[in-house]
């Protein structure tokens, strides 16, 4: 476990949260069993497909809205419950929902954003698991441009926990890459109030 030093934020990184063998199995199960969708978002008045596949699972009634998309949760499947329970022990948080993203190749990405929607509460705990291809993860301070960006490589089977004021003061992204890369599945566990 590594504490990533951040001004106005708290991040912990566990590079080997799952073993490589466990991670391979989980990646395969999630790729096959999750009901993936490719939603469209509106940018400058034009509808374009999101550059990744997504899915939303959670407790009944835990809807989530971001980028003008409202997600109604699909019911938990056993594989997600097992993962959630392991993550909850380390994060010391009882999560009621998870957003899944499937980055199929280097063209799939997630732009700069904060997980600061009202339904997540004041100082949300976000537990982010990565399976599959290692991808770069960047953070930048929202207010103080003199603070250097933070860059991490999120490994196969790793866990990143963001908490405290992180979502108020920092934005994060998974940038595109021109390198030939395989798929990556990311799970971000959340508490919807």
LOZANU-14186 format. One record per residue (C-alpha): residue in three letters; y, x negated, z. Coordinates in steps of 0.02 Angstrom, whole numbers, plus 50000, padded with zeros to 5 digits. Layout:
! residues N
ALAYXZ...
//
This chain:
! residues 193
UNK500005000050000UNK501744993849957UNK503405000550019UNK504604999949870UNK506324996149944UNK507595008949887UNK509355012449946UNK509445031349984UNK507595034249957UNK505815031450015UNK504375026749899UNK502625020649940UNK501415014249807UNK499525013249825UNK498875003949670UNK497015006449712UNK497005023949786UNK495445027649682UNK494185014649622UNK494065011349434UNK492395020649425UNK493075035849520UNK494645035449412UNK493645035349250UNK492645050549309UNK494215060149365UNK495125056549201UNK493665063249100UNK493495078849209UNK495345083049202UNK495475079949014UNK494065092348986UNK494325105549122UNK496205107749138UNK496975121449029UNK498265110448943UNK499775117948854UNK501185111148749UNK502735121148792UNK504365120348696UNK506045116548776UNK507785119748710UNK508865104248679UNK510595106748604UNK510095124448554UNK508545118748462UNK506755122248520UNK505635106948517UNK503875104148585UNK503815094248748UNK503205076448712UNK501625078648820UNK500385091948872UNK500655100849038UNK499815112549162UNK500305120749327UNK499035124649464UNK499345131049639UNK499235144249773UNK499555162349717UNK501405166249694UNK501995148049691UNK502985149049529UNK504035134249474UNK505515133249355UNK506165117649268UNK506985114749098UNK507155133749081UNK505255135649089UNK504475146349226UNK502685142149271UNK501495154349354UNK500095144549437UNK498325144249374UNK497025145149513UNK496445128949592UNK494835121649521UNK493635111949634UNK494105095049559UNK495955097649599UNK495585103649776UNK494565087849812UNK495975076649746UNK497305086749839UNK496405085050007UNK496275066049989UNK498125064649942UNK498665076050086UNK497895064350216UNK498945049650157UNK500535059550120UNK500375069450283UNK500925084850186UNK500005100850142UNK500335103449957UNK500245120849878UNK500465116249694UNK500245102649564UNK501075099049397UNK499935089749277UNK500535079849127UNK499425072648991UNK500235058348895UNK499125056848742UNK499875040748673UNK501445029948681UNK502505043148594UNK502225055248738UNK503525053048875UNK504595060849012UNK506475058449007UNK507645054549152UNK507595068149286UNK507485071649472UNK506275083649554UNK507685092849641UNK507405111149596UNK507895123149737UNK506105129249765UNK505605111449816UNK506765111449968UNK507985098350033UNK506955082350045UNK505345085649949UNK503795075049961UNK503105071949787UNK501395063549775UNK501065056749600UNK499325051249544UNK498985041949382UNK497345040949287UNK497025032349122UNK498195020549031UNK499415010549136UNK501195016349097UNK502925010349147UNK503875020649277UNK505755018149293UNK506985023549427UNK508885023049423UNK510175027749554UNK511125043449507UNK512805038449580UNK512925019549603UNK512695011149433UNK512794993849515UNK511094996449597UNK509774988649483UNK508454999749404UNK506714999049479UNK505244996649361UNK503414999149409UNK501804999649312UNK500785014649370UNK498975008949369UNK497365018749336UNK496925027249501UNK498605023849585UNK499625034949700UNK501525034949714UNK502355044949853UNK504215048949841UNK505035056649994UNK506615057150099UNK508215057549996UNK507405050149840UNK507625065749731UNK509465067649782UNK509955049949737UNK508715043949606UNK508095049049435UNK506445043449359UNK505625042949188UNK504065038149091UNK504805030248933UNK504045030148760UNK503195014048707UNK502845007048534UNK501294998448602UNK499595005648558UNK499105014648719UNK497735026648770UNK497965043048862UNK498645044849038UNK498495059949154UNK499755061749293UNK499665074149438UNK501215077349543UNK500805087149700UNK502225097449772UNK502675110349904UNK503475125949832UNK504445135049969
//
